[in-house]
């Protein structure tokens, strides 16, 4: 699957074993710019240390969708976005359901508000529904108001809240 968007001409493609390093780099940027600012306990070095085997395994998993976005005509360029989604089929509290879990998504700062995030999210939603997902879910930091607004605009609504207190 390759999608080319007319407005900005990026190419969205499934991650291959050869493109896993691009996914690791994009995930590392997400960890640094989102989690690193909002979660003082987050190990922002995780993608560099664990990302290659983790995302490499997901790239071959039929229950996972890993997408990368690249500028058109620049195959060696850095990824300008990514999405990682998974199907969760074994929830003992919701027997028989399939959840489409949007695990990770990032659009590089210079490409935000261009439609790329929408294209990635739409591709995930279509894939999840094609794979019998009963519902979609995503987790975002409560302080990331732009991410929350983005997901709400795509039909996500609050379902559960996780509250933290110092230990």
DAGIZI-V978307 format. One record per residue. PHI is phi in degrees with one decimal (999 if undefined). Layout:
((PHI) (PHI))
//
This chain:
((999) (-135.1) (-116.7) (-114.0) (-94.1) (-70.4) (-60.2) (-124.4) (62.2) (-78.2) (-113.7) (-108.3) (-141.8) (-65.2) (-70.3) (-113.0) (-54.0) (-70.9) (-96.4) (-55.5) (-58.3) (-66.4) (-66.0) (-60.1) (-64.2) (-67.3) (-63.7) (-61.7) (-64.7) (-63.4) (-57.0) (-69.0) (-84.1) (-104.7) (-63.7) (-61.8) (-86.6) (-112.0) (-135.0) (-66.1) (-96.9) (-67.5) (-83.3) (-70.6) (-88.2) (-54.9) (-58.7) (-66.6) (-86.2) (-116.3) (-64.2) (-57.7) (-69.2) (-63.3) (-73.2) (-61.7) (-67.1) (-64.5) (-60.2) (-99.8) (-88.6) (-67.3) (-95.6) (-133.9) (-124.7) (-120.6) (-120.7) (-126.5) (-116.3) (-127.4) (-64.7) (-60.1) (77.2) (-129.1) (-62.6) (-91.8) (-70.9) (-67.7) (-64.2) (-102.1) (179.6) (-152.6) (-146.5) (-125.5) (-129.4) (-140.2) (-100.9) (-113.1) (-108.0) (-123.3) (-111.6) (-63.6) (-85.5) (-133.2) (-57.3) (79.6) (-93.4) (-123.7) (-104.1) (-95.4) (-104.5) (-81.6) (-81.6) (-157.9) (-151.1) (-148.2) (-123.2) (-57.5) (-49.5) (-71.6) (-119.4) (-72.8) (63.9) (-110.0) (101.2) (-66.6) (-60.2) (-62.0) (-62.2) (-63.4) (-64.5) (-64.9) (-64.8) (-63.0) (-60.7) (-64.6) (-62.2) (-62.6) (-66.3) (-63.4) (-105.9) (67.6) (-66.5) (-80.5) (-157.9) (-112.9) (-141.8) (-150.4) (-117.3) (-139.0) (-63.1) (-59.1) (-81.0) (-90.1) (-61.4) (-69.1) (-66.1) (-61.0) (-63.2) (-58.4) (-68.7) (-61.1) (-65.4) (-103.2) (95.1) (-76.5) (-129.0) (-58.9) (-125.3) (-131.7) (-125.9) (-107.7) (-108.9) (-115.8) (-137.8) (-58.7) (-80.1))
//
